[in-house]
Amino acid sequence: MEALLHQIFSGLANGCIYGSIALALVMIYQATHHLNFAQGEMATFSTFIAWALIQQGMPYWVAFVLTFGISFTGGLLVQRLILRPFERAPVLTNVNVFIGLLLIFNALSGWIFDHTVKSFPSPFPQESAMKTAFFSAHELGSFLVMLGVLVTLYAFFRFTPIGLAMRAAAQNPDSARLVGIRVSWMLAMGWGLAAGIGAVAGMMVAPIVFLDPNMMAGILLYGFAAALLGGVDNPWGAVAGGLIVGVLENLLGAYVIGTELKLTVALVLIVGTLTLMPSGLFGKHVVTRV
């Protein structure tokens, strides 16, 4: 029983990371109606920046905050300089741009920081008071960090004028423009927040999987599965989907298919969700008359 509970709680810790990646994907999807295939590579590049700052002697949490700020600025600039000219372009053009960004950030990570696998420090010592029978210190710490990020985002979108403007711009751009909201800048801020959330997820997952230019490839698949399962148009559904995916991955990997095949859980969930319930568990059912 204790082993089962450990797998569940560990899955919830991983699920918070998957949920944060899913949330970043959903934030961009709501504004552009496209999935950002470069989300994982952008998060990996941000994690390399944090690693470089820590290697220079900077305290972990200072590097953490600075990396978030750099990632936010980078995401905003990517939208304004690279993606803005393609806002009204066909879907296939946007897909090609996202794939191009994926290849660019992956190549930059290897070119600047090289392709060797690096260890990334955890801010939560293994033998600390945070360690419990069900959580390792890092699992509990990363769970609390990601939970804090999600609560902060909820408060930001629910109670701040900028957050409300971003929600309005994402849900109804035309009406938002009529009341004076600068929709394009709201979209850029959404990209910045998505990049920052991805950076936090990368810094939390790097101590577990180690750091290399392809670190987030598998994590992004889990994020896609979480976003689709929860509902690609529902931010909080995506977070719930991340928790579900995290627990399923751990339980099936430990008791059914083995750890070597855990990634297939994400693939099966993606295909199954698209086939059986394309709107996800919490997404809106849209009917279009043709």
Beta strands, then each sheet from edge to edge (+ up, - down):
end
